[in-house]
Every structure is written in structure tokens, then in C-alpha cells.
């Protein structure tokens, strides 16, 4: 399943990046120090954090995409950094719980 596929399931807008990438697993969290050690390569990272530090963590952990919950938008600086580093970012009005529930339903993923 690709980022584009899941964006339709979670009613998300792709803000930047490659929506044709596949993903593997999901991590949900807003504490950046924790995310640095737990976001897996090619995961979907669900967060409400929107500053440039989120993009810095993503450059280290290489998630398939960052999904911003609750209609959160990146700051202009963070958006520029995301584009410069080819980080895929989506936003949706859904809560983190709703995102994970929908992803789990369509992928059969039971661990997050």
C-alpha cells in the first residue's frame, strides 16, 4: 500500500513529497526525543508537532511519511525544510486515534 492509497483512507492532503512510496508500520508520538528512537524506516509517523524539529527528526529516522493529525499545518520554515529534504508530509482533520484505526482496518496491522 502506498502513501497515496492511505491518504484516501484517512482523508489526507499530501502537502509535499512522494506519495507513491510504500510504507511499513505506524508510529504515533509527539515527544521528539522518543520519536528519534522509535520511528522506524518507512513508517508512517503520526503527530501533531509541526515545527522544523519534526523535519530534522524525520531526516534521521526516514519515515515513509509524516501525518499531521487534527488539521495541523507545518510552519513555513518546516515546509521549506521538508521540501529540501524530500520528506513526505500529509495533513488530515482526523485524530491520531482515528488515523491509526483506519490504517489498521485496511492493512491488518495490529502493532503500532
Phi and psi restraints in degrees (range 20) as a CNS / XPLOR table:
assign (resid 1 and name C) (resid 2 and name N)
       (resid 2 and name CA) (resid 2 and name C) 1.0 -102.4 20.0 2
assign (resid 2 and name N) (resid 2 and name CA)
       (resid 2 and name C) (resid 3 and name N) 1.0 170.6 20.0 2
assign (resid 2 and name C) (resid 3 and name N)
       (resid 3 and name CA) (resid 3 and name C) 1.0 -58.8 20.0 2
assign (resid 3 and name N) (resid 3 and name CA)
       (resid 3 and name C) (resid 4 and name N) 1.0 -42.1 20.0 2
assign (resid 3 and name C) (resid 4 and name N)
       (resid 4 and name CA) (resid 4 and name C) 1.0 -59.9 20.0 2
assign (resid 4 and name N) (resid 4 and name CA)
       (resid 4 and name C) (resid 5 and name N) 1.0 -44.4 20.0 2
assign (resid 4 and name C) (resid 5 and name N)
       (resid 5 and name CA) (resid 5 and name C) 1.0 -58.7 20.0 2
assign (resid 5 and name N) (resid 5 and name CA)
       (resid 5 and name C) (resid 6 and name N) 1.0 -48.6 20.0 2
assign (resid 5 and name C) (resid 6 and name N)
       (resid 6 and name CA) (resid 6 and name C) 1.0 -71.8 20.0 2
assign (resid 6 and name N) (resid 6 and name CA)
       (resid 6 and name C) (resid 7 and name N) 1.0 -28.6 20.0 2
assign (resid 6 and name C) (resid 7 and name N)
       (resid 7 and name CA) (resid 7 and name C) 1.0 -61.9 20.0 2
assign (resid 7 and name N) (resid 7 and name CA)
       (resid 7 and name C) (resid 8 and name N) 1.0 -33.8 20.0 2
assign (resid 7 and name C) (resid 8 and name N)
       (resid 8 and name CA) (resid 8 and name C) 1.0 -70.3 20.0 2
assign (resid 8 and name N) (resid 8 and name CA)
       (resid 8 and name C) (resid 9 and name N) 1.0 -39.2 20.0 2
assign (resid 8 and name C) (resid 9 and name N)
       (resid 9 and name CA) (resid 9 and name C) 1.0 -65.2 20.0 2
assign (resid 9 and name N) (resid 9 and name CA)
       (resid 9 and name C) (resid 10 and name N) 1.0 -37.8 20.0 2
assign (resid 9 and name C) (resid 10 and name N)
       (resid 10 and name CA) (resid 10 and name C) 1.0 -101.4 20.0 2
assign (resid 10 and name N) (resid 10 and name CA)
       (resid 10 and name C) (resid 11 and name N) 1.0 11.5 20.0 2
assign (resid 10 and name C) (resid 11 and name N)
       (resid 11 and name CA) (resid 11 and name C) 1.0 54.7 20.0 2
assign (resid 11 and name N) (resid 11 and name CA)
       (resid 11 and name C) (resid 12 and name N) 1.0 47.6 20.0 2
assign (resid 11 and name C) (resid 12 and name N)
       (resid 12 and name CA) (resid 12 and name C) 1.0 -105.7 20.0 2
assign (resid 12 and name N) (resid 12 and name CA)
       (resid 12 and name C) (resid 13 and name N) 1.0 152.2 20.0 2
assign (resid 12 and name C) (resid 13 and name N)
       (resid 13 and name CA) (resid 13 and name C) 1.0 -100.2 20.0 2
assign (resid 13 and name N) (resid 13 and name CA)
       (resid 13 and name C) (resid 14 and name N) 1.0 130.5 20.0 2
assign (resid 13 and name C) (resid 14 and name N)
       (resid 14 and name CA) (resid 14 and name C) 1.0 -82.0 20.0 2
assign (resid 14 and name N) (resid 14 and name CA)
       (resid 14 and name C) (resid 15 and name N) 1.0 113.9 20.0 2
assign (resid 14 and name C) (resid 15 and name N)
       (resid 15 and name CA) (resid 15 and name C) 1.0 -80.2 20.0 2
assign (resid 15 and name N) (resid 15 and name CA)
       (resid 15 and name C) (resid 16 and name N) 1.0 -41.4 20.0 2
assign (resid 15 and name C) (resid 16 and name N)
       (resid 16 and name CA) (resid 16 and name C) 1.0 -161.7 20.0 2
assign (resid 16 and name N) (resid 16 and name CA)
       (resid 16 and name C) (resid 17 and name N) 1.0 160.7 20.0 2
assign (resid 16 and name C) (resid 17 and name N)
       (resid 17 and name CA) (resid 17 and name C) 1.0 100.5 20.0 2
assign (resid 17 and name N) (resid 17 and name CA)
       (resid 17 and name C) (resid 18 and name N) 1.0 -174.2 20.0 2
assign (resid 17 and name C) (resid 18 and name N)
       (resid 18 and name CA) (resid 18 and name C) 1.0 -91.9 20.0 2
assign (resid 18 and name N) (resid 18 and name CA)
       (resid 18 and name C) (resid 19 and name N) 1.0 110.8 20.0 2
assign (resid 18 and name C) (resid 19 and name N)
       (resid 19 and name CA) (resid 19 and name C) 1.0 -89.5 20.0 2
assign (resid 19 and name N) (resid 19 and name CA)
       (resid 19 and name C) (resid 20 and name N) 1.0 6.3 20.0 2
assign (resid 19 and name C) (resid 20 and name N)
       (resid 20 and name CA) (resid 20 and name C) 1.0 -94.7 20.0 2
assign (resid 20 and name N) (resid 20 and name CA)
       (resid 20 and name C) (resid 21 and name N) 1.0 -3.6 20.0 2
assign (resid 20 and name C) (resid 21 and name N)
       (resid 21 and name CA) (resid 21 and name C) 1.0 -71.5 20.0 2
assign (resid 21 and name N) (resid 21 and name CA)
       (resid 21 and name C) (resid 22 and name N) 1.0 142.9 20.0 2
assign (resid 21 and name C) (resid 22 and name N)
       (resid 22 and name CA) (resid 22 and name C) 1.0 -78.8 20.0 2
assign (resid 22 and name N) (resid 22 and name CA)
       (resid 22 and name C) (resid 23 and name N) 1.0 164.7 20.0 2
assign (resid 22 and name C) (resid 23 and name N)
       (resid 23 and name CA) (resid 23 and name C) 1.0 -132.6 20.0 2
assign (resid 23 and name N) (resid 23 and name CA)
       (resid 23 and name C) (resid 24 and name N) 1.0 161.0 20.0 2
assign (resid 23 and name C) (resid 24 and name N)
       (resid 24 and name CA) (resid 24 and name C) 1.0 -140.5 20.0 2
assign (resid 24 and name N) (resid 24 and name CA)
       (resid 24 and name C) (resid 25 and name N) 1.0 105.6 20.0 2
assign (resid 24 and name C) (resid 25 and name N)
       (resid 25 and name CA) (resid 25 and name C) 1.0 85.6 20.0 2
assign (resid 25 and name N) (resid 25 and name CA)
       (resid 25 and name C) (resid 26 and name N) 1.0 170.9 20.0 2
assign (resid 25 and name C) (resid 26 and name N)
       (resid 26 and name CA) (resid 26 and name C) 1.0 -139.1 20.0 2
assign (resid 26 and name N) (resid 26 and name CA)
       (resid 26 and name C) (resid 27 and name N) 1.0 140.2 20.0 2
assign (resid 26 and name C) (resid 27 and name N)
       (resid 27 and name CA) (resid 27 and name C) 1.0 -126.9 20.0 2
assign (resid 27 and name N) (resid 27 and name CA)
       (resid 27 and name C) (resid 28 and name N) 1.0 135.6 20.0 2
assign (resid 27 and name C) (resid 28 and name N)
       (resid 28 and name CA) (resid 28 and name C) 1.0 -119.8 20.0 2
assign (resid 28 and name N) (resid 28 and name CA)
       (resid 28 and name C) (resid 29 and name N) 1.0 124.1 20.0 2
assign (resid 28 and name C) (resid 29 and name N)
       (resid 29 and name CA) (resid 29 and name C) 1.0 176.5 20.0 2
assign (resid 29 and name N) (resid 29 and name CA)
       (resid 29 and name C) (resid 30 and name N) 1.0 151.2 20.0 2
assign (resid 29 and name C) (resid 30 and name N)
       (resid 30 and name CA) (resid 30 and name C) 1.0 -114.0 20.0 2
assign (resid 30 and name N) (resid 30 and name CA)
       (resid 30 and name C) (resid 31 and name N) 1.0 -14.0 20.0 2
assign (resid 30 and name C) (resid 31 and name N)
       (resid 31 and name CA) (resid 31 and name C) 1.0 -80.6 20.0 2
assign (resid 31 and name N) (resid 31 and name CA)
       (resid 31 and name C) (resid 32 and name N) 1.0 109.2 20.0 2
assign (resid 31 and name C) (resid 32 and name N)
       (resid 32 and name CA) (resid 32 and name C) 1.0 -62.6 20.0 2
assign (resid 32 and name N) (resid 32 and name CA)
       (resid 32 and name C) (resid 33 and name N) 1.0 -37.5 20.0 2
assign (resid 32 and name C) (resid 33 and name N)
       (resid 33 and name CA) (resid 33 and name C) 1.0 -63.7 20.0 2
assign (resid 33 and name N) (resid 33 and name CA)
       (resid 33 and name C) (resid 34 and name N) 1.0 -35.9 20.0 2
assign (resid 33 and name C) (resid 34 and name N)
       (resid 34 and name CA) (resid 34 and name C) 1.0 -72.0 20.0 2
assign (resid 34 and name N) (resid 34 and name CA)
       (resid 34 and name C) (resid 35 and name N) 1.0 -42.3 20.0 2
assign (resid 34 and name C) (resid 35 and name N)
       (resid 35 and name CA) (resid 35 and name C) 1.0 -60.1 20.0 2
assign (resid 35 and name N) (resid 35 and name CA)
       (resid 35 and name C) (resid 36 and name N) 1.0 -36.9 20.0 2
assign (resid 35 and name C) (resid 36 and name N)
       (resid 36 and name CA) (resid 36 and name C) 1.0 -57.3 20.0 2
assign (resid 36 and name N) (resid 36 and name CA)
       (resid 36 and name C) (resid 37 and name N) 1.0 -32.1 20.0 2
assign (resid 36 and name C) (resid 37 and name N)
       (resid 37 and name CA) (resid 37 and name C) 1.0 -101.0 20.0 2
assign (resid 37 and name N) (resid 37 and name CA)
       (resid 37 and name C) (resid 38 and name N) 1.0 -2.7 20.0 2
assign (resid 37 and name C) (resid 38 and name N)
       (resid 38 and name CA) (resid 38 and name C) 1.0 -125.7 20.0 2
assign (resid 38 and name N) (resid 38 and name CA)
       (resid 38 and name C) (resid 39 and name N) 1.0 -18.0 20.0 2
assign (resid 38 and name C) (resid 39 and name N)
       (resid 39 and name CA) (resid 39 and name C) 1.0 -71.8 20.0 2
assign (resid 39 and name N) (resid 39 and name CA)
       (resid 39 and name C) (resid 40 and name N) 1.0 119.9 20.0 2
assign (resid 39 and name C) (resid 40 and name N)
       (resid 40 and name CA) (resid 40 and name C) 1.0 -87.9 20.0 2
assign (resid 40 and name N) (resid 40 and name CA)
       (resid 40 and name C) (resid 41 and name N) 1.0 155.0 20.0 2
assign (resid 40 and name C) (resid 41 and name N)
       (resid 41 and name CA) (resid 41 and name C) 1.0 -54.9 20.0 2
assign (resid 41 and name N) (resid 41 and name CA)
       (resid 41 and name C) (resid 42 and name N) 1.0 131.2 20.0 2
assign (resid 41 and name C) (resid 42 and name N)
       (resid 42 and name CA) (resid 42 and name C) 1.0 68.6 20.0 2
assign (resid 42 and name N) (resid 42 and name CA)
       (resid 42 and name C) (resid 43 and name N) 1.0 15.7 20.0 2
assign (resid 42 and name C) (resid 43 and name N)
       (resid 43 and name CA) (resid 43 and name C) 1.0 -77.9 20.0 2
assign (resid 43 and name N) (resid 43 and name CA)
       (resid 43 and name C) (resid 44 and name N) 1.0 162.1 20.0 2
assign (resid 43 and name C) (resid 44 and name N)
       (resid 44 and name CA) (resid 44 and name C) 1.0 -89.4 20.0 2
assign (resid 44 and name N) (resid 44 and name CA)
       (resid 44 and name C) (resid 45 and name N) 1.0 128.8 20.0 2
assign (resid 44 and name C) (resid 45 and name N)
       (resid 45 and name CA) (resid 45 and name C) 1.0 -109.0 20.0 2
assign (resid 45 and name N) (resid 45 and name CA)
       (resid 45 and name C) (resid 46 and name N) 1.0 113.4 20.0 2
assign (resid 45 and name C) (resid 46 and name N)
       (resid 46 and name CA) (resid 46 and name C) 1.0 -97.6 20.0 2
assign (resid 46 and name N) (resid 46 and name CA)
       (resid 46 and name C) (resid 47 and name N) 1.0 125.9 20.0 2
assign (resid 46 and name C) (resid 47 and name N)
       (resid 47 and name CA) (resid 47 and name C) 1.0 -153.9 20.0 2
assign (resid 47 and name N) (resid 47 and name CA)
       (resid 47 and name C) (resid 48 and name N) 1.0 167.5 20.0 2
assign (resid 47 and name C) (resid 48 and name N)
       (resid 48 and name CA) (resid 48 and name C) 1.0 -112.0 20.0 2
assign (resid 48 and name N) (resid 48 and name CA)
       (resid 48 and name C) (resid 49 and name N) 1.0 1.1 20.0 2
assign (resid 48 and name C) (resid 49 and name N)
       (resid 49 and name CA) (resid 49 and name C) 1.0 -75.9 20.0 2
assign (resid 49 and name N) (resid 49 and name CA)
       (resid 49 and name C) (resid 50 and name N) 1.0 138.2 20.0 2
assign (resid 49 and name C) (resid 50 and name N)
       (resid 50 and name CA) (resid 50 and name C) 1.0 -134.4 20.0 2
assign (resid 50 and name N) (resid 50 and name CA)
       (resid 50 and name C) (resid 51 and name N) 1.0 15.2 20.0 2
assign (resid 50 and name C) (resid 51 and name N)
       (resid 51 and name CA) (resid 51 and name C) 1.0 -92.5 20.0 2
assign (resid 51 and name N) (resid 51 and name CA)
       (resid 51 and name C) (resid 52 and name N) 1.0 178.4 20.0 2
assign (resid 51 and name C) (resid 52 and name N)
       (resid 52 and name CA) (resid 52 and name C) 1.0 -66.6 20.0 2
assign (resid 52 and name N) (resid 52 and name CA)
       (resid 52 and name C) (resid 53 and name N) 1.0 -21.2 20.0 2
assign (resid 52 and name C) (resid 53 and name N)
       (resid 53 and name CA) (resid 53 and name C) 1.0 -66.5 20.0 2
assign (resid 53 and name N) (resid 53 and name CA)
       (resid 53 and name C) (resid 54 and name N) 1.0 -28.8 20.0 2
assign (resid 53 and name C) (resid 54 and name N)
       (resid 54 and name CA) (resid 54 and name C) 1.0 -62.9 20.0 2
assign (resid 54 and name N) (resid 54 and name CA)
       (resid 54 and name C) (resid 55 and name N) 1.0 -41.6 20.0 2
assign (resid 54 and name C) (resid 55 and name N)
       (resid 55 and name CA) (resid 55 and name C) 1.0 -67.6 20.0 2
assign (resid 55 and name N) (resid 55 and name CA)
       (resid 55 and name C) (resid 56 and name N) 1.0 -38.6 20.0 2
assign (resid 55 and name C) (resid 56 and name N)
       (resid 56 and name CA) (resid 56 and name C) 1.0 -60.3 20.0 2
assign (resid 56 and name N) (resid 56 and name CA)
       (resid 56 and name C) (resid 57 and name N) 1.0 -44.4 20.0 2
assign (resid 56 and name C) (resid 57 and name N)
       (resid 57 and name CA) (resid 57 and name C) 1.0 -63.7 20.0 2
assign (resid 57 and name N) (resid 57 and name CA)
       (resid 57 and name C) (resid 58 and name N) 1.0 -40.3 20.0 2
assign (resid 57 and name C) (resid 58 and name N)
       (resid 58 and name CA) (resid 58 and name C) 1.0 -64.4 20.0 2
assign (resid 58 and name N) (resid 58 and name CA)
       (resid 58 and name C) (resid 59 and name N) 1.0 -32.9 20.0 2
assign (resid 58 and name C) (resid 59 and name N)
       (resid 59 and name CA) (resid 59 and name C) 1.0 -67.3 20.0 2
assign (resid 59 and name N) (resid 59 and name CA)
       (resid 59 and name C) (resid 60 and name N) 1.0 -27.4 20.0 2
assign (resid 59 and name C) (resid 60 and name N)
       (resid 60 and name CA) (resid 60 and name C) 1.0 -83.3 20.0 2
assign (resid 60 and name N) (resid 60 and name CA)
       (resid 60 and name C) (resid 61 and name N) 1.0 -38.6 20.0 2
assign (resid 60 and name C) (resid 61 and name N)
       (resid 61 and name CA) (resid 61 and name C) 1.0 -94.8 20.0 2
assign (resid 61 and name N) (resid 61 and name CA)
       (resid 61 and name C) (resid 62 and name N) 1.0 -19.5 20.0 2
assign (resid 61 and name C) (resid 62 and name N)
       (resid 62 and name CA) (resid 62 and name C) 1.0 56.2 20.0 2
assign (resid 62 and name N) (resid 62 and name CA)
       (resid 62 and name C) (resid 63 and name N) 1.0 55.1 20.0 2
assign (resid 62 and name C) (resid 63 and name N)
       (resid 63 and name CA) (resid 63 and name C) 1.0 -69.3 20.0 2
assign (resid 63 and name N) (resid 63 and name CA)
       (resid 63 and name C) (resid 64 and name N) 1.0 158.6 20.0 2
assign (resid 63 and name C) (resid 64 and name N)
       (resid 64 and name CA) (resid 64 and name C) 1.0 -64.1 20.0 2
assign (resid 64 and name N) (resid 64 and name CA)
       (resid 64 and name C) (resid 65 and name N) 1.0 -36.7 20.0 2
assign (resid 64 and name C) (resid 65 and name N)
       (resid 65 and name CA) (resid 65 and name C) 1.0 -163.7 20.0 2
assign (resid 65 and name N) (resid 65 and name CA)
       (resid 65 and name C) (resid 66 and name N) 1.0 153.6 20.0 2
assign (resid 65 and name C) (resid 66 and name N)
       (resid 66 and name CA) (resid 66 and name C) 1.0 -99.5 20.0 2
assign (resid 66 and name N) (resid 66 and name CA)
       (resid 66 and name C) (resid 67 and name N) 1.0 130.5 20.0 2
assign (resid 66 and name C) (resid 67 and name N)
       (resid 67 and name CA) (resid 67 and name C) 1.0 -112.5 20.0 2
assign (resid 67 and name N) (resid 67 and name CA)
       (resid 67 and name C) (resid 68 and name N) 1.0 117.6 20.0 2
assign (resid 67 and name C) (resid 68 and name N)
       (resid 68 and name CA) (resid 68 and name C) 1.0 -89.7 20.0 2
assign (resid 68 and name N) (resid 68 and name CA)
       (resid 68 and name C) (resid 69 and name N) 1.0 117.9 20.0 2
assign (resid 68 and name C) (resid 69 and name N)
       (resid 69 and name CA) (resid 69 and name C) 1.0 -85.0 20.0 2
assign (resid 69 and name N) (resid 69 and name CA)
       (resid 69 and name C) (resid 70 and name N) 1.0 166.7 20.0 2
assign (resid 69 and name C) (resid 70 and name N)
       (resid 70 and name CA) (resid 70 and name C) 1.0 58.2 20.0 2
assign (resid 70 and name N) (resid 70 and name CA)
       (resid 70 and name C) (resid 71 and name N) 1.0 36.7 20.0 2
assign (resid 70 and name C) (resid 71 and name N)
       (resid 71 and name CA) (resid 71 and name C) 1.0 61.3 20.0 2
assign (resid 71 and name N) (resid 71 and name CA)
       (resid 71 and name C) (resid 72 and name N) 1.0 23.6 20.0 2
assign (resid 71 and name C) (resid 72 and name N)
       (resid 72 and name CA) (resid 72 and name C) 1.0 -69.6 20.0 2
assign (resid 72 and name N) (resid 72 and name CA)
       (resid 72 and name C) (resid 73 and name N) 1.0 143.6 20.0 2
assign (resid 72 and name C) (resid 73 and name N)
       (resid 73 and name CA) (resid 73 and name C) 1.0 -120.6 20.0 2
assign (resid 73 and name N) (resid 73 and name CA)
       (resid 73 and name C) (resid 74 and name N) 1.0 148.9 20.0 2
assign (resid 73 and name C) (resid 74 and name N)
       (resid 74 and name CA) (resid 74 and name C) 1.0 -70.3 20.0 2
assign (resid 74 and name N) (resid 74 and name CA)
       (resid 74 and name C) (resid 75 and name N) 1.0 147.8 20.0 2
assign (resid 74 and name C) (resid 75 and name N)
       (resid 75 and name CA) (resid 75 and name C) 1.0 -65.9 20.0 2
assign (resid 75 and name N) (resid 75 and name CA)
       (resid 75 and name C) (resid 76 and name N) 1.0 161.6 20.0 2
assign (resid 75 and name C) (resid 76 and name N)
       (resid 76 and name CA) (resid 76 and name C) 1.0 -59.4 20.0 2
assign (resid 76 and name N) (resid 76 and name CA)
       (resid 76 and name C) (resid 77 and name N) 1.0 -41.9 20.0 2
assign (resid 76 and name C) (resid 77 and name N)
       (resid 77 and name CA) (resid 77 and name C) 1.0 -62.4 20.0 2
assign (resid 77 and name N) (resid 77 and name CA)
       (resid 77 and name C) (resid 78 and name N) 1.0 -45.4 20.0 2
assign (resid 77 and name C) (resid 78 and name N)
       (resid 78 and name CA) (resid 78 and name C) 1.0 -64.7 20.0 2
assign (resid 78 and name N) (resid 78 and name CA)
       (resid 78 and name C) (resid 79 and name N) 1.0 -40.5 20.0 2
assign (resid 78 and name C) (resid 79 and name N)
       (resid 79 and name CA) (resid 79 and name C) 1.0 -61.7 20.0 2
assign (resid 79 and name N) (resid 79 and name CA)
       (resid 79 and name C) (resid 80 and name N) 1.0 -44.1 20.0 2
assign (resid 79 and name C) (resid 80 and name N)
       (resid 80 and name CA) (resid 80 and name C) 1.0 -60.8 20.0 2
assign (resid 80 and name N) (resid 80 and name CA)
       (resid 80 and name C) (resid 81 and name N) 1.0 -41.6 20.0 2
assign (resid 80 and name C) (resid 81 and name N)
       (resid 81 and name CA) (resid 81 and name C) 1.0 -67.2 20.0 2
assign (resid 81 and name N) (resid 81 and name CA)
       (resid 81 and name C) (resid 82 and name N) 1.0 -38.3 20.0 2
assign (resid 81 and name C) (resid 82 and name N)
       (resid 82 and name CA) (resid 82 and name C) 1.0 -62.3 20.0 2
assign (resid 82 and name N) (resid 82 and name CA)
       (resid 82 and name C) (resid 83 and name N) 1.0 -45.4 20.0 2
assign (resid 82 and name C) (resid 83 and name N)
       (resid 83 and name CA) (resid 83 and name C) 1.0 -63.7 20.0 2
assign (resid 83 and name N) (resid 83 and name CA)
       (resid 83 and name C) (resid 84 and name N) 1.0 -43.3 20.0 2
assign (resid 83 and name C) (resid 84 and name N)
       (resid 84 and name CA) (resid 84 and name C) 1.0 -64.2 20.0 2
assign (resid 84 and name N) (resid 84 and name CA)
       (resid 84 and name C) (resid 85 and name N) 1.0 -27.8 20.0 2
assign (resid 84 and name C) (resid 85 and name N)
       (resid 85 and name CA) (resid 85 and name C) 1.0 -106.7 20.0 2
assign (resid 85 and name N) (resid 85 and name CA)
       (resid 85 and name C) (resid 86 and name N) 1.0 12.2 20.0 2
assign (resid 85 and name C) (resid 86 and name N)
       (resid 86 and name CA) (resid 86 and name C) 1.0 53.1 20.0 2
assign (resid 86 and name N) (resid 86 and name CA)
       (resid 86 and name C) (resid 87 and name N) 1.0 43.4 20.0 2
assign (resid 86 and name C) (resid 87 and name N)
       (resid 87 and name CA) (resid 87 and name C) 1.0 -93.0 20.0 2
assign (resid 87 and name N) (resid 87 and name CA)
       (resid 87 and name C) (resid 88 and name N) 1.0 129.0 20.0 2
assign (resid 87 and name C) (resid 88 and name N)
       (resid 88 and name CA) (resid 88 and name C) 1.0 -85.4 20.0 2
assign (resid 88 and name N) (resid 88 and name CA)
       (resid 88 and name C) (resid 89 and name N) 1.0 128.5 20.0 2
assign (resid 88 and name C) (resid 89 and name N)
       (resid 89 and name CA) (resid 89 and name C) 1.0 -131.6 20.0 2
assign (resid 89 and name N) (resid 89 and name CA)
       (resid 89 and name C) (resid 90 and name N) 1.0 134.4 20.0 2
assign (resid 89 and name C) (resid 90 and name N)
       (resid 90 and name CA) (resid 90 and name C) 1.0 -124.1 20.0 2
assign (resid 90 and name N) (resid 90 and name CA)
       (resid 90 and name C) (resid 91 and name N) 1.0 157.9 20.0 2
assign (resid 90 and name C) (resid 91 and name N)
       (resid 91 and name CA) (resid 91 and name C) 1.0 -134.4 20.0 2
assign (resid 91 and name N) (resid 91 and name CA)
       (resid 91 and name C) (resid 92 and name N) 1.0 145.9 20.0 2
assign (resid 91 and name C) (resid 92 and name N)
       (resid 92 and name CA) (resid 92 and name C) 1.0 -147.8 20.0 2
assign (resid 92 and name N) (resid 92 and name CA)
       (resid 92 and name C) (resid 93 and name N) 1.0 155.0 20.0 2
assign (resid 92 and name C) (resid 93 and name N)
       (resid 93 and name CA) (resid 93 and name C) 1.0 -78.7 20.0 2
assign (resid 93 and name N) (resid 93 and name CA)
       (resid 93 and name C) (resid 94 and name N) 1.0 -9.6 20.0 2
assign (resid 93 and name C) (resid 94 and name N)
       (resid 94 and name CA) (resid 94 and name C) 1.0 -70.5 20.0 2
assign (resid 94 and name N) (resid 94 and name CA)
       (resid 94 and name C) (resid 95 and name N) 1.0 154.7 20.0 2
assign (resid 94 and name C) (resid 95 and name N)
       (resid 95 and name CA) (resid 95 and name C) 1.0 -77.1 20.0 2
assign (resid 95 and name N) (resid 95 and name CA)
       (resid 95 and name C) (resid 96 and name N) 1.0 167.1 20.0 2
assign (resid 95 and name C) (resid 96 and name N)
       (resid 96 and name CA) (resid 96 and name C) 1.0 -58.8 20.0 2
assign (resid 96 and name N) (resid 96 and name CA)
       (resid 96 and name C) (resid 97 and name N) 1.0 -41.5 20.0 2
assign (resid 96 and name C) (resid 97 and name N)
       (resid 97 and name CA) (resid 97 and name C) 1.0 -60.0 20.0 2
assign (resid 97 and name N) (resid 97 and name CA)
       (resid 97 and name C) (resid 98 and name N) 1.0 -48.6 20.0 2
assign (resid 97 and name C) (resid 98 and name N)
       (resid 98 and name CA) (resid 98 and name C) 1.0 -62.1 20.0 2
assign (resid 98 and name N) (resid 98 and name CA)
       (resid 98 and name C) (resid 99 and name N) 1.0 -39.3 20.0 2
assign (resid 98 and name C) (resid 99 and name N)
       (resid 99 and name CA) (resid 99 and name C) 1.0 -59.7 20.0 2
assign (resid 99 and name N) (resid 99 and name CA)
       (resid 99 and name C) (resid 100 and name N) 1.0 -51.1 20.0 2
assign (resid 99 and name C) (resid 100 and name N)
       (resid 100 and name CA) (resid 100 and name C) 1.0 -63.7 20.0 2
assign (resid 100 and name N) (resid 100 and name CA)
       (resid 100 and name C) (resid 101 and name N) 1.0 -39.4 20.0 2
assign (resid 100 and name C) (resid 101 and name N)
       (resid 101 and name CA) (resid 101 and name C) 1.0 -61.5 20.0 2
assign (resid 101 and name N) (resid 101 and name CA)
       (resid 101 and name C) (resid 102 and name N) 1.0 -44.5 20.0 2
assign (resid 101 and name C) (resid 102 and name N)
       (resid 102 and name CA) (resid 102 and name C) 1.0 -67.9 20.0 2
assign (resid 102 and name N) (resid 102 and name CA)
       (resid 102 and name C) (resid 103 and name N) 1.0 -41.8 20.0 2
assign (resid 102 and name C) (resid 103 and name N)
       (resid 103 and name CA) (resid 103 and name C) 1.0 -61.9 20.0 2
assign (resid 103 and name N) (resid 103 and name CA)
       (resid 103 and name C) (resid 104 and name N) 1.0 -44.3 20.0 2
assign (resid 103 and name C) (resid 104 and name N)
       (resid 104 and name CA) (resid 104 and name C) 1.0 -60.9 20.0 2
assign (resid 104 and name N) (resid 104 and name CA)
       (resid 104 and name C) (resid 105 and name N) 1.0 -40.3 20.0 2
assign (resid 104 and name C) (resid 105 and name N)
       (resid 105 and name CA) (resid 105 and name C) 1.0 -63.6 20.0 2
assign (resid 105 and name N) (resid 105 and name CA)
       (resid 105 and name C) (resid 106 and name N) 1.0 -38.1 20.0 2
assign (resid 105 and name C) (resid 106 and name N)
       (resid 106 and name CA) (resid 106 and name C) 1.0 -91.3 20.0 2
assign (resid 106 and name N) (resid 106 and name CA)
       (resid 106 and name C) (resid 107 and name N) 1.0 -18.0 20.0 2
assign (resid 106 and name C) (resid 107 and name N)
       (resid 107 and name CA) (resid 107 and name C) 1.0 -107.6 20.0 2
assign (resid 107 and name N) (resid 107 and name CA)
       (resid 107 and name C) (resid 108 and name N) 1.0 -17.8 20.0 2
assign (resid 107 and name C) (resid 108 and name N)
       (resid 108 and name CA) (resid 108 and name C) 1.0 76.2 20.0 2
assign (resid 108 and name N) (resid 108 and name CA)
       (resid 108 and name C) (resid 109 and name N) 1.0 7.4 20.0 2
assign (resid 108 and name C) (resid 109 and name N)
       (resid 109 and name CA) (resid 109 and name C) 1.0 -67.6 20.0 2
assign (resid 109 and name N) (resid 109 and name CA)
       (resid 109 and name C) (resid 110 and name N) 1.0 125.2 20.0 2
assign (resid 109 and name C) (resid 110 and name N)
       (resid 110 and name CA) (resid 110 and name C) 1.0 -111.7 20.0 2
assign (resid 110 and name N) (resid 110 and name CA)
       (resid 110 and name C) (resid 111 and name N) 1.0 -6.7 20.0 2
assign (resid 110 and name C) (resid 111 and name N)
       (resid 111 and name CA) (resid 111 and name C) 1.0 -117.6 20.0 2
assign (resid 111 and name N) (resid 111 and name CA)
       (resid 111 and name C) (resid 112 and name N) 1.0 145.8 20.0 2
